[in-house]
Amino acid sequence: MADTTEAAERMALTLAQGGLQKATARVLAAFLFADADSVTATELTEQLGVSSGSVSGAIKMLSTVGLIERVPAPGSRREHYRLREGAWATLMSTQNGMVQAMFEAADHGIAAADTDTPAARRLAEMRDFYGFMFRELPALVDRWWAARGRPTTPDGPASR
């Protein structure tokens, strides 16, 4: 088995420079370099030497954006997680809960702001951007899957 620790830490550094919190970046890198099909939060805590709260927060965030998912682990009393198949396409798709949350937050903000104010204009631009992304991303993701030779279904990539 290759020692991928340095490569994983370099990946985490790159992810953190890209805007992820450091602990979340390290957890994502651990998923990317994991030799097992799934890992537990306890395993991540021990491997990374970070608090269980940091791992829990990272798992929640990575789940919200669609990069990881909880999976069954018969015989285990712990919850197991894995990087989703098609994680990157999911991140950029309408399955990304954060994109939907941003759209809804902007829409709610517009309702609260006075009309014809700088705040209302900024919030409208935000809402319009996320609305545009919701309309355009499915076709882009479908083209990604097609380029990889995988057909798509209305719910995402078809199973192998």
N, C-alpha and C positions, 0 to 999 in steps of 0.2 A: 504494500500500500504506500503510495507516495505521500510525502509530507507536504500538505497544501496550506499549512498555517500562514506562511508568509504571503502567498498569493491571496488567501482569503482576507488577511489584514489589509493588503494593498487594495483589494476590491472594496472593502469597507471604507477605507479612506476616500476612495474615489466617490463612493455613494454619499458619504458625509459631505464632501466638497460640493456635491450636486444638490444638497439641501436636506438630506435625511438626518435625523438625529443620530448621534454617534452609536448609541446602543442599538437602534433600529437597523442602522447600516451593518453593524456587526452580526446581528441576528440574520438579516437577509443573506449576507455573505456565507454564514454558517449553513443556511438552507441550500445555497448554490453549490457548496463544496461537500455537502453531506454524502457519505458513502452509503448510508441506510436509506430505505424508501421513505421512512418517516422518523421524526424525532419528537421527544417530549420537551416541555418547558424546562423540566429539571435537568435533562441532558444539556440543553443549551446554556442554562445557568452555570453548570459545572464546567462545560467546555470553554465558555467565554470569560468566566470569572466575574460576572456581573450579578447584580441583585435580581431576585425573582420578580420584583416589581418592574424592573427595566425590561426583562424578557416578556412579561405579561403585557406591558404597554406596546412593545414592538409587535408581538403576535396580534394584538387587537388591530393595530394600524395596518399591518401587512394583510390581515384578513379583510379589513374594510375595503382596501383598494383592489382586492382580488388576486394578490400574489400567492398567498398560501391558503390552505384549507385544512380543516380538521378531518381526520380519516379514522375509520374503525380500526381497532387493534384488539381482536379477540384475545381474551386471557389477560389483558392488561387493565389495571384500574386507573391508569393515567391517560390523559388526552394526548393523542398523537397528531402531528401536523406534518404537512409536506408542501413543497413548492407545487403549485397547480400546474398541470399540463396546460400549455398555452398561456402561461402566466403573463407574459409580456403583451400578448394580444388582449388579454382580459384587462390588463392595466389601462389600455388605451380604448376600451370599449364601454358601452353603456352599462356593462355589468359592474363598473367601478362605482361603488357606493359614494365615494368622495365627490366625483363629478356631479352626481345627482344632488348631493347635499349642498354643494356650492351653488348650483342652479336655484335650488329651493331657498337657500339663504338670501341670495340676491333678490329673488322675487319677493320674499317676505320683507326685505329691507326697503324695496321700492314702495310697498304698501304703507310702510311706516314713515317714509320720508315725505317732506312737502314736495309737491310737484314743482317742476322748473327750478330746482336747486342743483348746485354742484353735486351733492350727495346722490340725488335721484338720477342724474346723468351718469355718474360713475357706476352706480348699481345697475342701471339699465344696460350699460356696456358689458358689465360682468355677466348679467343674465343672458344677454344676447350672445355673448361668446360661448357660454356653456350650452345654450340652446343649439347654436351652430355645431358645436362639437358632437352633441347627441345625434344630430341629423347626419353628419358627415362621417363620423368614426365607423359606423357599421360597414359601410362600403369599403373603407380603407382596410379594415381588419379582414373583410372577406377577400380582398385582393392579396393580402399577406398570406392567408391560408392557401389561396389558389396558387400563389408563387411557390409555396412549399409542397404543392401537390396533394393538398388535403381539401376535400369538399367541406362546405359549411352547411349548417342547418340554421333555422331561425333562432335557436338557442346558443349558437356558437359553433365551434369546430365539430365536425362529425367524429365520432369515436373510431378508433382504428379497427 
